[in-house]
Amino acid sequence: MDSGSDEGETEERDQKADPDASLDESAKQAQEASGSEDENADVSAGTLDGVETFGRTMVLAPALLKKLPRMLPEDAAAACWALARTKFFDNDILRALNALLKRLLLRDRLSIQQADDVLRCMASLNIYDEGVFSAIARQMKIRMSSLDQAVRGQWYDIYKGFKHSLSDGGDQLLEVPPLNALNPGYK
């Protein structure tokens, strides 16, 4: 009698130690298939703009990580917003996103609005990457005069909040915009 109960206990322990042991082969295949579906999920700007929950971000995380290196600028900005909206932190995704942003900025592929989205979302998540912040400052310096005063003020506060110093008078450009040559105050 004791040996029969020992066998039952052994099976229970084995199942607790390896939960996949109780799954049959078809269940394992279904589980693997759903994992590959997760990696192939749509992570375009339209999809990411609709992400409102942490759980949905978790579902899209494998696909986001897989597709980040080849994302378009609008998709990258949408990814930033989705991460900020859901307060989703994943080191691998953030590293890949920062690498993508640096590459896009180096190629001058981010618009002012997209750069603004990136900065505000990084501030919202309290994420600082010196390379991204420097690249945004470098690329947007020539466009500084076209920035709205409110946006410049937000950028100034973000850069100041992260104690990121802008070289070559970038701090001053954010505080006070350069005057246009046609402006009566221009000397």
Sequence and secondary structure as in RCSB ss.txt:
>XXXX:A:sequence
MDSGSDEGETEERDQKADPDASLDESAKQAQEASGSEDENADVSAGTLDGVETFGRTMVLAPALLKKLPRMLPED
AAAACWALARTKFFDNDILRALNALLKRLLLRDRLSIQQADDVLRCMASLNIYDEGVFSAIARQMKIRMSSLDQA
VRGQWYDIYKGFKHSLSDGGDQLLEVPPLNALNPGYK
>XXXX:A:secstr
 HHHHHHHHHHHHHHHH GGGGS HHHHHHHHHHHHHHHTS  SHHHHHT  SHHHHHHHHHHHHHHGGG  HHH
HHHHHHHHHHHT   HHHHHHHHHHHHHHHHTT   HHHHHHHHHHHHHHT   HHHHHHHHHHHGGGGGGS HH
HHHHHHHHHHHTT   TTTHHHHHHS    TTSTT  
